[in-house]
Amino acid sequence: MKTTKYISILILLLTLSFVACNDKLNIEPEQNLSPEAATESASNVKKILNNIYAVARDNNSYGGIIQSASELIGNTGDITWNGTYTQPAEFNEKAMLADNSYVSSIWLNAYDVSNQANIVLASLDVFTDNDEKAVAEGEAKFLRGLAYFDLGRFFAKPYIAGSANSQLAAPIVLTAVMDASTIDFPSRKTLDEIYTQVIADLTSAYSLLPESNDVYATKYSAAALLARVYLDKGDYENARTMANDVIGNSGASLTTTFAAAFNNSQNSDEDLFAWQVTSQDASWNALNEFWAGRDFGGRTGNPDVPINAQHFTIYDDPNDARSQFFYTTSRGTATTKWQYQYGNIPFLRLAEMYLIRAESNFRKGTSIGDTPLNDINELRLRANASLFSSVNLATILMERKRELAFEGFALFDAKRLGQNVGSIPFNADRLVMPIPLREMDVNPNLVQNEGYGN
């Protein structure tokens, strides 16, 4: 028998309640639920789909660790690690070890999301309602595309527009694994192959998903994520197209104040997609855990990630609400963005789309949708900051930093813009996560990233 118990793509996390409550006959014991029973009805498949959101929103993934990892690895002095955990300290020091459990969790959860999405996609024939089938397919592809996007960004050297991008990234697994005997040992694909798959998934999701879908992914969630992906690739024309579509057609609007975009129990008018958080969740809000003071649910670092004086030099107007969105604890300054322990986690905000459209239009010398100046001033007006009379690329990028600070963009922006992280080159080995040791131990076809041994 293959030694597969440590292989991340095996993790299904199928809940034990897939059999419908009104199915009184021939109910299999829950602890022995077969893969066939788990996917025998549309209702059961939708439960699997709902569980994918829970896995992705786990504190070890988009519930906080992914965003915090990007901020700490990309940190140039704006923040400090004040906590006792060694894993985030390794991020901040750019000295990650292959057995870092947070790195392992990011990898494991991404393949858990991917495999469960594959299960949904392989089970679409059980749907008799074509609209429900399309939504299920679209949501599964949105979540799978997201998972591979960040696997590529964390585990590969930066994407360079116009180059082959043959640097190794992560395995791509598109076949559902529901039986350990079918497991194989995939090798890593190139970053170009990862991005091709991501764009294929998200483009399909965009065509399949409805314009509104309660708190789940919508057509414009997919468009917003595509805008982010295209921006990361340096494909400014497509980034501009997607961002402009979202701004013009999604129905979303900037919240009336900057503060109103955060710490909400329900999605705000600005949210294109947010991870849902409640007091009943099995997983916690790790952004609150690390970035909030103890009085608001944070850890003993109070906060574990304090904001340093250097950060405040980016604000050019003392009246800018974003420069005031902080509070002081006994051990430092905390951002107010993650103050509410049970607040939803904004993930795709309309503000980001204005920034993407402004940057893309500026780089292309166009004004599709609106001018870069007007888009930037739209955000500054909302923040009560003085308006600009003109903008250039530097002012657009600085506005991006003001607006999106501490939301998980630091490392990724440094890589895509070719900006060094302190004295560390943007394409250095130290800014790429190691392939987790447990994966290297069981998969002979994986090649370790440079700087981490073999």
N, C-alpha and C positions, 0 to 999 in steps of 0.2 A: 504494500500500500504506500502511496506517495505521502511524504511528510508535508501535509497541506494545512495543518491546523494553524500555522502562523501566516498563511498567505492571505493578504488583505482582501483580494478580490473574492474570497469565499464568504466574507461576512455578509449575511443577508439581513439580520435583525428583523426577521419577519415576526410580527406580533402573534400572540397565541389566540387571537380572537377573530380570525379571518372568516370563520364559518358564520353565515348569517343567523341571527337569533331565531328567526322563524323557520329555520330548516330543521324540523323535528326528527326527520328520519335519516338514517345512515350517516350520522355525525361521527367523524373520526375523533378519537381522543385528542385533546388539544396538544398534549406533549408529543404526540406522534403525527402531527399534521404533515401530510405529504406535500411536496411541491405542486402536484397536480391539483390537490384540494385548495391550496393557497391561491391558485390562479384560475379556478374553475368558473368564476362569475365576475361580472363587471364590478359588483360591489366589493369583492375581495381585492381585485386589482386596484381599485381606487383607494383602498386602505393601505396597500403597499405604497402607492403614490404619495399619500399623506405622510407616511412614515419617512419618505425621502426628505421631505421638508424638515422633519424633526432631526434627522441625521445631519443634514447640512447646517441647521441652526444650532447644533451642539456647541457647547462652550469651547470645545477643542477645534472647532472649525469657524463658521461665520458667526457664532455666538461670542466671538471675541479674540480667540487666539490668532486667527489669520490676520485680522486687522492689527493686533498688537505686535505680531511678528514683523510685519511690514514697517510699522513705525519704529520699532527698536532696531532692526537691522539697518534701516535707512536713517537712523538718528545721527545728526551731526553736532549735537549739543543742545538742542531745544528741550530735550527731556533727559531724565535720569532714571535708572532702575533702582528703586528704593526698597524692593521687596526681598524676601528670603529665598524664593525659588531659584534654583540654578538654571533652569531651562531658559527663562526670559533673560537672565543675566548673560547667557551665552549669545543670545540674539544681540543684545546691546553691545557686547564686546566684539561682535563679529568673530566669534571663536566657537562655532557650533561643533558638537561632537556627533558622531554617527548614531550614538545611542540616546540622543536627546528625545525624550518622550513626547514633547510637543511636536517636533518634526515628524515623528512616527505617527502621531494622531492625525496630523494634517493629511499625510499620505493615506493612511488607513480609511479615514472618513471619506476622502475623495473617491476611493475605489468602492467603498460601500455605496455611496450615492450613485456611482456609475453602474454598479451591478444591479442595484434595485431598479434603476431607470431601464436597464437592459431587460429586466424581467417584465416590466410594464410593457415595453415596446414589443416583446416577444408574445405578449398575451392580448394584444388588441383585438383579436378575432372574437373574444368573448363579448365584446360590446355590440349591442343591437341598435343602439342609438348613435347615428353617425356624428352628431354634434358632441356627444360625450366622448366618443372615441377620438375625435380631433383634439379636444381639450386635453385628454389624458396623454396623447402622443406629444402635444406641444409642451405640456408641463415637464414631461420626462426628458425631452430634448433640451429644454431650457436649463434644467438642473444638471444634466450630464455635461452640457456645453460649459456651464459655469465651473464645474469641478475640473475639467481638463484645462480650462483657461488658466486657473491659478496653479495647477500642477506645473504647467509650462513656465509660468512666471517665477515660481519659487525654485524649481529644480533644474533650470537651464540657464545658460548665459543669456544676456539680453538679446531680444530680437533686433536685427539691424535691417532697416528697409533697404531693398535693392540688393541684398546679399542672399546667398543660398540658404542661410539659417539651418545648416546641417548639424548644429550642435545638439547633442543628445538631451532629451527632455524626460519623458515618462512613457511607460507602455500605454498603448491604446487597446482597450478590451471592449468590444462591441457585442459580444455574445453573452447571453445570460448564463450564469453559473448557478445551477440549482442542485448539482450532484457532485460531490467531491471527486468522483472517479473521472470527471470530465475536465478537471483542472489542468492547465498547462503552465509553462513558465515563460511568459512573454518577455521579450527584450524591449529596450527603450526605443521609442520613436524620436525622430528629429523634431525640433521646435516648429519647423515649417509644417510637418505633418500634423502636429498638435493643433496649430492654428487653423489649418485647413478643416480639420474635424470640428473644431469649435464653431467656426463660421457656418459650416454646413448644418450643424445642430441648431444654432440660433436663428439662422435664416429660415429653416423649416418651422421652428417654433413661432417665429414672427408671422408666418403665413397661416398657421393652424390656430393660434390662440385668439380668444375673443378680446374685445376692447376693455371689458370689465370682467372680473373674475373673483369677486370678494377679496380676500387677502392673498390670493395665490397669484402666480405669474400670469401676466396679460401680454397681449400683442406689444404693448409699449414697454413692458419690462424687458422683453426680448430686444426691442429696438434700442433701448437705452444701454443694455449690455453689449449689443453689437457696436454701438457708438464707442463704448469704452475699449472694446477689442480693436476696432479699426484705429483708434487713436494710438493705442499701444504699438500697433504695427507701423505707424507713420503713414497710414492710408487716410489722408485728411479729407479727400473727396467723399469717401463713403462714411467717414466719421461725421462729417458735416451733414450729409444727407439723413443719417439716422437721427442725429440730435435735433435737426430741424423738424423732422417728422414728429418726434416726441413733443417738442415745444408747441408745434402748431396744432396737433391733432389729439393728444392724449387726454385733454381736459384737465390736466394737472395745472396747478398754479403755485407760485411761491407763497409761502406762509406770510402773513402780514408782518411778522417780526422774525428775526433770526432765531430767537429763543423758541418760538413756536414750532420749529422744525424738529425739536428734540424732546426726549423725556415724555413721550406720549404713550398712553395705553392703547390708543387706536391709531391707525395710519393718519398722517397729516395730509393736507391738500397737496403737498409737495412730493410725497412718497410715490415713486413709481414701482418700488418693491421694498418691503421692509420685513425683517425677520421678527416673527411674533414672539413676545415674551409675556408670560403670566406667572403668578405665584405658584401655580400648580405644575409647572414644567419639571420634568426629570432632570433637565440640564439647566445650568444657571447662566446669567449674563456676565461673561468674563470681562467685558469692557467695563462694567460697573465694578467688578471685583478688583481689577487692577488700577483703574483710572479714577475711582471715586474715593473720597475720604471715608473714614470708618463710620462717621455719623450717618452716612448714606448707603452703607452696605459694603464698602471697600475693605481691603485687607489691612493688616497691621502696619504696612508701610505708610498709610495715611497721607497721601495715597502711595501705592506701590510705584506709580509712574508720575512723579511731580513734574511740573512745567518750569523750566529754567528761565532766567531773565533774558537770555539770548533770544528766545522765541518772540518776545514782545517788540523786538526791533523791526519786525516785518510790518507792523501797523503804521500807517501814515497819517492817521487822523484819530485823536483821542476820543472823539465822539463815536467812532466805529463800534457798534454793538459787539462785534466779534472780538474786539480787544478787551472787552469787559466781561466776557462770558467765562469767568473763572471765579474761584473762591479759595480762601486761605484756610489751611488746617494747621495743626500744631507742628507738622513736619514738612510743610511745603504748600505749593499752589496746585490746585486741581482744575482740570477743565470741567465745565458744567455740562458738556455734551453727554456724558454718561453718568449723570448724577442719580437718576431714578433707577432703582434696582430692578423694577419690573416694567421699565419702559421698552417699547419696541426699538429695534435696532435699524435705523434707516440705512439702506444699502444702495439703492439707486434713487438719487434725489434730482429733482428738476434743476436745481442750481448747477449740478455737474453738467447737465446738458447745455446750459447757457455757456459755461466755460469751454466745453468741447466745441460748440459752434463758433464761439469767438476765436479760439485758437486756430481752428481749421480754416475758417474764412480768412483770417489774417495771413496764414501761411500760403493760401491759394490766391490771395489778392482778390477775394470776392466778398459779396455782402448778401449771400443767399439767406433769406429769412429776416435778417437785420444786420446792421453793421457791428463789427467787433466792439466799437465804442459803446453803442447802445446796449449790447448784451452785458458788458462789464458794468456799466452804470446801472443797469437793472438790479444787479446784486448789491452794488454800493448804496443805492437808494433804499433798498430794504434794510440794509445794515446801518442806516443813518450816517454813512460816511460821505464826505464831500465828493462831488462828481468830477470825473476827468473831462478835460477838453480834447484829449487825444490819447491814444494807446499805442504801444508797440508790443513786440513779443514778450519782452521782459516784464512789462506791467501786467500783461495778461497772465503770465505764469505766476507772478507774485500774488495776483488776485486769487488764483487757484489755490495757492498755499494758504492764504487767509481764510478762504471759504471752507476748504476741505481738511483743515488741520486735524490730526488725530483720528481720522476716519479710515486709515489703512492705505494711504496713497504714497507714503514717503519713499519706500524702497522702489516701488514700481515706477514712480515718476523719475527718480534718479536714474534708473536703468534706461528708460525710454528716451530721456533727454540727454544721456551721456554725461551726467553730472557726477563727479566723484563724491563719495560719502566721506567727508573729512579728507584725510590723506589717502583714502583707499580708492583706487580706480573703479569706475562704474561697472567694469566687466571683470572684476577680480573674483578669484575662486571663493574668497571669504564671504561674498555677497550672494552665493548660491547655496541652497540647502544641500546637505549630504543625503544620498539615498539611505533610508533607515537601515540600521545594522541588521535588524531582524529580517528585512527583505533580502539583503545581500547574503545572509546565512542560508536561505532556503532556495533562492532562485539563481542558478548558475549562469543564467543568461543576462543578468544585470551587470552593468559596468558602473563602478563608483565614480562620482564626480571628482575632478582633480582637486588635490589638496586634502583629501580624506582617506588616502590609502586605497587598497583593493580588498 
